[in-house]
């Protein structure tokens, strides 16, 4: 379970004849209207299917010049040659395989203004999941914003004018638009998100005050006061639904407000009623709270109160969706193990060693079918070790993304939360989020952080140091608190 979630598309032609896997990053199960990014399956398993490759530092994945640009500006391409007016074609960089979206026409809005991509936000590679691209746009406060899918990747972009989030396509109201070789969705205005957030906060304050008055009067509280409380509570619930839809660019059918965390449904953005201050900000688990099973579907939820902090809620969304991808990857490799080895997979500690031996052998092949860190993460997930390596990766990657797009408070929250949850006295079973002593993941993530640091602006470098300092204050024994940045 995870208390609070990049990409790589490296070539690997080593195939699995016995199992079919998606060609690009494995995506979580989503409603049909939002799962259009899923690709036809092929008979290949590649290291890129793990998401961000922590063994490959950012120099290898982005390139020095692009990394400098991405970190210093919080975007990929703010300029460059533009397509001709009205064209939906895109430009390819000569130096890299990344796509220049700036200048791409997305069509006209209701005011008959041509809307183009003004700049790209976050990673120039894009993201494997639409929800992560949405999270990036929201952490960056991008307005107006859209998410664009091209070549299997979702990109967060700022546009030259606001487009309506939904429109009539001739048959029904929809969010999905197609223009040439791209698919995109316009996000609701961030100004509307802030307005809805303020409304929720105001109603929440009113409800707390009424609850306080009722409690002070004990059993003598008048009925009209209780009725007023109930009316405010009803308005608050409606306002929360509206805020979630605006923040996450989601229809009501994509959202699920639960009474208990383990009521989470796969394919939904679940909003869970955690009530205590030290409760998790989000959580990822298998449907119904089940243990690992190759047929079980992962699901995630976000703490209800996080909606009042849109930046942090977006960070939690990015973080949790990363876990869903990791869990899906573990499931695919377990399926490959049973088909190729002819052995039955036994979940938990009992079946860990045979599976671990097999997956390490796949990482040792030339070329490797997955990296060593990916292999470790898959074993952790499949053997029910609380996904400790997935946790480490997701906290670090979310923090780096937050700094890149101008949300340093999210980076601080991620590092501080991670450090707290690795305390041995933590109420949710102690050190379940600490990678094992023999884990190679902390060193790999440390290298990634140090490499990213070299390409950050001075302000961003200070923000990363602030995040590490927050981790140190929360738990000086956490490995992330011991990272020393260059002076």
Secondary structure, DSSP 8 states (H G I E B T S, - for coil): --------------B-TT--EESS-----B-GGG-TT---EEBB--GGGGSS-TTS-HHHHH-HHHHHHHHHHSBS-SSS----TT----EE-SSSS-EE-TT-EEEE-TT--EEEEEEEES-TT-BSSHHHHHHHHHHTT-SSEEEEEETTEEEEEEESS---S-EE-SSSEES-EEETTEEEEE---HHHHHHHHHHHHHHHHHHHHHHHHHHHHGGG--HHHHHHHHHHHHHHHHHHHHHHHHHHT--GGGEEE-SSGGG--TBSEEEE---STTS-SEEEEEGGG----TT--EEEEEEGGGGGSHHHHHHHHHHHHHHHHHHHHHHHHHHHHHHHH------SGGGHHHHHHHHHHHHTSSS-SS-HHHHHHHHHHHTTSTTHHHHHHHHHHHHHHHHHTT-HHHHHHHHHHHHHTTSTT-TTTSSTTS--TT-SHHHHHHHHHHHHHHTS-HHHHHHHHHHHHHHHHH-TTSGGGG-----
